[in-house]
Amino acid sequence: MSDVFLAAKGHYDALLRNFFPECTGMLQARGRHVPDPYRSGSKDGARVDKDFNNTGRLYFNSNVWGLDSSCVTFYQLMIATGNAKNQRDFFVKVGSFLGLPEYEKGYHESRKERMERELRDRKMREEQEKIAMAELEKRSAEAVAKNKEMLKDTIPLFSKTGDINPDAVEVWKYFFKRGLAGLINVKPSALRNLRCAVQLEYYLGKGKKSLHFDSLVCRVQTEKDEGVQLHRTYLKDGKKADVECPKKLTASDERLQSKCRYIKIGEPVEGVVGIAEGVETALSVYLATGLGCYCCVCAQNMKNFVLPEGCHTVAVFADKDKSKTGEIAARELVAKFKEQRNADAFVVLPKQPIPEGAKGIDWNDVLQMYGAQAFPTIKTIMTFVRNRQSKLNSSARR
């Protein structure tokens, strides 16, 4: 059945249009990021390979199927989405679409043919796996090198004397407008993973002149402090730049085993750490409570959060959305932690109502509209955690 893969080469555009009409917009922006058709609210989470018609490769920054890599082959997409029930179903459907005679009326093979086909397919899979691993290694090495180069060209938010760095003024203007002026008084080490890039390039596409903006650049890591990628927020006049995607992620190191992704802000308190979806939200929690709060970048990443060494509890400061996307992801993490020993999680949602005409309310909105007094205090959080720990330990002894 390896003949199906050979026949598909040069026809993946047609295959995508036929089996995945929701993805056809990706073909029009070939090689560039577009909204992920499988992740609501995504602005630039997916793209097809520049030579997709021959390679059949797509990329989903946070694929909803839980696949190990952001790179997804057409075959994997067919299986993951249920368009093909299994490998045989894939061959029959795709082979029939491509007009291969042996598949147009189904396919029946003798025992000898099956054994020969399985041997060919196994060899092809092994070869494809070798090629895929080599490509993954190359992509990851290039991503790491580019990320290091970009990070090297950034500057810290504080000067050596502990004052705000005047060269990072655009980032500070942005913080002030988001109600985060109090960050000027925190320990510089709390924001060491947040830096400023002066006149960072915003690529508009081949043949178009790039734009440049001062930007907030954040280091995204795993729970083992492994660098994954960089999160960029392009800024102008203290606001997000007026471009299609003012927030972007660089390419990642796909070789890392852990799926946990976060931007570390502040430090845990007595084994308790907070997490939130966005950078501004995590900064708001840290500023208002003093509890280290890590930004998971998106709701999907919350489900993959792993407690750092020395921590036993995570407080999930979720967004309150009409879609309940953030709350659902937070509840899934809590459910996962219930199955683990020496690990606990609970959700903290804004008590305030969603403003009229808004899609939701997050903790940065709460800070701007109601102030730090609308947050639980660190004393309240720690008392709540101790009571939970006491109840959990009591239940475990029964």
Secondary structure, DSSP 8 states (H G I E B T S, - for coil): -HHHHHHHTT-HHHHHHHH-GGGHHHHHTTTS-B--TTSTT-SS-EEE-TTHHHH-EEEETT-TT--SSSEEEHHHHHHHHTSSSSHHHHHHHHHHHTT-HHHHT-----HHHHHHHHHHHHHHHHHHHHHHHHHHHHHHHHHHHHHHHHHHT-EESB-TTSSB-GGGHHHHHHHHHTT-GGGGGS-GGGGTTEEEEEEEEE---TTS--EEEEEEEEEEE-TT--EEEEEEEEEETTEE-SSS-SEEE----TT-S----BB--S--BTTEEEEESSHHHHHHHHHHH---EEE-SSHHHHTT----TT--EEEEE--EESS-HHHHHHHHHHHHHHTSTT-EEEEE---S---TT-SEE-HHHHHHHH-GGGS--HHHHHHHHHHHHHHHHHHHH-
